Structures are given as C-alpha cells and as structure tokens.
Amino acid sequence: MHRVLNVMSVAIAMLCASAYGGATPSAVSDQDILDYATRSYDKNHIAQSRVILGSHGGATVLVEYICSDLCPDYTVRVIHYELSKDQKCSDVGGVEKEVRVPVAIAAMNKTFCFPKVLTDNWKSYTKMQ
C-alpha cells in the first residue's frame, strides 16, 4: 500500500509540475524515482515528451520520452537530471552514463546525468517497453 501511495504522490507531483511550468518542482526521494523508473509505460499513450518528475539532490529530475522516425515503436524513456549551466553531474550526486537513443532513422549513444539510485538499479530501470 505504501508503494502505491508513493507512486500516486509522484504522479500528482508530475501533474502539478507540468501544469505550473515555472514553479519549483516538489522534492522526490530515491524511492520515488526508482518506483517511477521500474514501472512499465505505454509508449502509445504518452501525452508529453518531457515531464518534470521533481527536485532531487539540488537538480530537476526530468523524464524524456525520446523517439524519432518510427514513433512510438522505438521510444526510449530517459529519467535524468536536468542540470543548470553552472552544475556538474557530480555536484548533484549523479552518475554520467551513455544510453542509446533513436535519432532520425538511426540510433546513437548520448550521455546523461542519472540519479545514482537508477545506475545502482540499472537492470530494474524500464527504459523501453
């Protein structure tokens, strides 16, 4: 039951953050991020390509649904820190890691700054569905 409430609170935080664009996003915990990242998703019903999950470690946690020419077939969900110009990944406790993302009719590796909880649980993180 506790896990369901955590997931619901993350979903509500996401809706609020996307509805109030410039407002400071609500704080999310490692567990909130992991709960969200391990849930499956239906890439056929993604309403937005970028969603703010919340604030964590001094940075915004951004969820991007990246696809290219064959949307939604090759959609990849990337949950990462969105850093300000003066921040480094290590400043927020993040881990830089490459992920293969679709670009035009191909795919390429792109480096993102991930919350450490995701890199520690990389096999559980549902990037594609």
C-alpha positions in Angstrom: 0.0 0.0 0.0 2.9 2.4 0.9 4.4 1.8 -2.6 1.1 2.6 -4.3 0.8 5.9 -2.3 4.4 6.8 -3.3 3.7 6.2 -6.9 0.5 8.2 -6.7 2.3 11.1 -5.0 4.9 11.1 -7.7 2.2 11.2 -10.4 0.5 14.1 -8.7 3.8 15.9 -8.4 4.4 15.4 -12.1 0.9 16.8 -13.0 1.5 19.9 -10.8 4.9 20.5 -12.1 3.8 20.3 -15.7 0.7 22.5 -15.0 2.7 25.2 -13.3 5.7 25.4 -15.7 7.9 27.8 -13.9 7.1 26.7 -10.3 9.8 24.9 -8.3 9.1 21.2 -8.6 8.3 19.2 -5.5 11.0 17.1 -3.9 11.2 13.4 -4.8 13.1 10.7 -2.9 15.4 8.0 -4.3 12.4 5.6 -3.7 10.0 7.8 -5.7 12.5 7.9 -8.6 13.0 4.1 -8.5 9.3 3.4 -8.2 8.6 5.5 -11.3 11.6 4.1 -13.3 10.6 0.5 -12.6 7.0 0.9 -13.7 6.1 -0.1 -17.2 4.6 2.5 -19.5 2.5 2.5 -22.7 4.5 4.4 -25.3 1.3 4.6 -27.4 -0.3 6.9 -24.8 2.5 9.3 -24.0 1.0 12.8 -23.8 4.2 14.8 -23.4 7.7 14.1 -24.5 9.2 15.9 -21.4 7.8 15.7 -17.9 9.3 17.1 -14.7 9.3 14.3 -12.1 10.5 16.6 -9.2 13.6 18.0 -7.5 16.3 15.8 -6.1 19.8 16.5 -4.9 19.7 20.1 -6.0 18.6 19.4 -9.6 15.4 18.8 -11.5 14.7 15.2 -12.4 13.4 15.1 -16.0 11.7 12.3 -17.8 12.1 12.3 -21.5 10.4 10.1 -23.9 12.7 10.1 -26.9 11.7 8.8 -30.3 12.4 9.6 -33.9 11.0 8.5 -37.3 9.2 5.4 -36.0 7.3 6.7 -33.1 6.2 5.2 -30.9 7.8 1.9 -31.8 11.4 2.8 -30.7 10.5 5.2 -27.9 13.1 5.3 -25.0 12.3 6.7 -21.6 15.2 8.5 -20.1 15.0 9.7 -16.5 17.9 12.0 -15.7 18.9 15.2 -14.0 18.5 18.5 -15.9 21.5 20.5 -14.8 21.8 24.2 -14.8 24.7 25.7 -16.7 26.8 26.0 -13.6 26.2 22.5 -12.3 28.2 19.3 -12.9 26.7 15.9 -12.6 28.9 15.1 -9.6 27.7 18.3 -7.8 24.2 16.7 -7.5 25.3 13.2 -6.7 24.6 12.0 -10.3 26.3 9.4 -12.4 27.1 10.1 -16.1 26.2 7.2 -18.3 25.6 6.7 -22.0 22.3 5.5 -23.3 21.4 4.5 -26.9 18.6 6.8 -28.2 16.9 7.0 -31.5 17.9 9.8 -33.8 16.3 10.2 -37.3 16.5 6.7 -38.9 19.3 5.6 -36.7 20.4 5.5 -33.0 23.3 7.0 -31.2 24.8 7.0 -27.7 24.1 10.1 -25.7 25.5 10.8 -22.2 23.0 11.8 -19.5 23.4 12.5 -15.8 21.4 9.9 -13.9 20.3 9.8 -10.3 22.6 7.3 -8.6 19.6 5.2 -7.5 19.0 4.4 -11.2 22.5 3.4 -12.0 22.6 1.3 -8.9 19.4 -0.5 -10.1 20.1 -0.3 -13.8 18.6 -3.7 -14.6 15.3 -2.8 -13.0 15.0 0.5 -14.8 12.4 0.2 -17.6 13.8 2.3 -20.4 11.9 0.6 -23.3 8.5 -1.1 -23.2 
